[in-house]
Amino acid sequence: MSSRALLLAAIRRGDPGALTALVRAGADIHAPGPWGATVLLDAAVQGEVDCGRVLLDAGASTEVPDPRTGATALLEAARFGCTGFVQLLLEHGADRSAVDVDGHNARTLALLNDHVPTAELLAAAGVPRQPEFARDIAETRAAIRAAAAQLAGDRRA
């Protein structure tokens, strides 16, 4: 098994101790995966704050984007509503002005996925509102609410 696969296994298990041991043993935290994503991006998607801290303390960059989407770890953590991970990245100087290939910043991605607490944290950190996406946000949030109401109705039936 490659060192990258072992790093990912530790992250997916939420095991910062195993991750630390792998880093100390020389596992390459910068090695891109088959699609170019770094292990910090994987930790951001998983919301594994303690694993993210290990990677950042070992020198992982907050600014390496996913080559397919242009999303940095901050954008991915916001997209998935991983508020604690967003906070960690902000504390480590993540670029608040980063945008993905569609031009969405972290705050917009949080709102598009109905992660209001994450969006509020990003607003407080100075990530600007993107008025050009207001309609998309409103439509997406309405669709999420409608789907949730339908699911709730299906469970009662």
C-alpha positions in Angstrom: 0.0 0.0 0.0 1.4 3.4 -0.9 2.1 6.0 1.8 -0.6 8.2 0.3 -3.1 5.4 0.7 -2.0 4.9 4.3 -2.4 8.7 4.9 -5.9 8.6 3.5 -6.8 5.6 5.6 -5.7 7.3 8.7 -7.8 10.4 7.8 -10.9 8.4 6.9 -10.6 6.6 10.3 -10.2 10.0 12.0 -6.9 8.8 13.5 -4.5 11.7 14.1 -2.1 9.5 16.0 -1.7 7.1 13.1 -1.4 10.1 10.7 1.3 11.6 12.9 3.2 8.4 12.9 3.0 8.2 9.1 4.2 11.8 8.8 7.1 11.2 11.1 8.0 8.1 9.1 8.3 10.2 6.0 5.0 9.8 4.2 4.7 12.4 1.5 1.8 14.7 2.5 2.2 16.6 -0.7 1.8 13.7 -3.1 -1.2 14.2 -5.3 -3.8 11.5 -5.8 -4.8 10.1 -9.2 -6.9 13.2 -9.9 -4.4 15.6 -8.4 -6.0 16.2 -5.0 -3.9 16.4 -1.9 -4.5 14.6 1.4 -5.4 18.0 3.0 -8.3 18.3 0.6 -9.5 14.8 1.7 -9.2 15.8 5.3 -11.2 19.0 4.6 -14.0 17.0 2.9 -14.1 14.6 5.8 -14.1 17.4 8.3 -11.3 15.7 10.3 -10.0 18.8 12.2 -7.3 16.9 14.3 -6.0 15.2 11.1 -6.0 18.6 9.3 -4.0 20.1 12.2 -1.4 17.3 11.9 -1.1 17.9 8.1 -0.8 21.7 8.5 1.7 21.4 11.3 3.7 19.2 9.0 3.7 21.8 6.3 0.7 21.1 4.1 -0.3 24.1 2.0 -3.8 25.5 2.4 -3.6 26.8 -1.2 -3.1 23.7 -3.4 -6.3 23.5 -5.4 -8.1 20.4 -6.7 -7.0 20.6 -10.4 -10.5 19.5 -11.6 -12.6 22.1 -9.6 -10.1 24.7 -8.5 -11.3 24.2 -5.0 -8.8 24.7 -2.1 -9.2 23.0 1.2 -11.1 26.1 2.5 -13.6 25.8 -0.4 -14.1 22.1 0.1 -14.6 22.4 3.9 -17.1 25.2 3.3 -18.9 23.2 0.6 -19.4 20.2 3.0 -20.2 22.4 6.0 -17.2 21.4 8.0 -17.2 24.5 10.2 -14.4 23.4 12.5 -12.2 22.6 9.6 -13.0 26.0 8.1 -12.0 27.6 11.4 -8.7 25.7 11.4 -7.8 26.7 7.9 -8.6 30.4 8.6 -6.3 30.2 11.6 -3.6 28.9 9.3 -4.0 31.8 6.9 -6.1 30.2 4.2 -6.8 32.6 1.3 -10.3 34.1 2.0 -10.5 35.3 -1.6 -10.1 31.9 -3.2 -12.7 30.9 -5.8 -13.4 27.6 -7.6 -13.6 27.3 -11.4 -17.2 28.5 -11.3 -16.2 31.7 -9.4 -17.8 30.6 -6.1 -16.0 31.7 -2.9 -16.2 29.7 0.4 -19.1 31.6 1.7 -21.2 31.1 -1.4 -20.4 27.4 -1.5 -21.5 27.1 2.1 -24.8 28.8 1.3 -25.4 26.8 -1.8 -25.3 23.7 0.3 -27.4 25.2 3.2 -24.5 25.3 5.7 -25.6 28.5 7.4 -23.3 28.3 10.5 -20.3 27.8 8.2 -21.4 30.7 6.0 -21.8 32.9 9.1 -18.2 32.0 10.3 -16.9 32.9 6.9 -18.8 36.2 6.9 -17.4 37.1 10.3 -13.9 36.3 8.8 -14.4 38.8 6.0 -15.3 36.5 3.1 -17.5 38.7 1.0 -21.1 38.1 -0.1 -21.3 37.4 -3.9 -24.5 39.0 -5.0 -24.2 37.5 -8.5 -25.0 34.1 -7.0 -27.9 35.2 -4.8 -30.6 33.7 -7.1 -28.7 30.4 -7.3 -28.4 30.3 -3.5 -32.2 31.1 -3.0 -33.2 28.4 -5.5 -30.9 25.8 -4.1 -32.0 26.4 -0.5 -35.7 26.3 -1.5 -35.1 23.0 -3.3 -33.4 21.6 -0.2 -36.3 22.7 2.0 -38.8 21.2 -0.4 -36.9 17.9 -0.6 -36.7 17.8 3.3 -40.4 18.4 3.6 -41.2 15.7 1.1 -38.9 13.2 2.9 -40.5 14.1 6.2 -44.0 13.6 4.7 -42.9 10.2 3.2 -41.7 9.1 6.7 -45.1 9.9 8.2 -47.0 8.0 5.5 
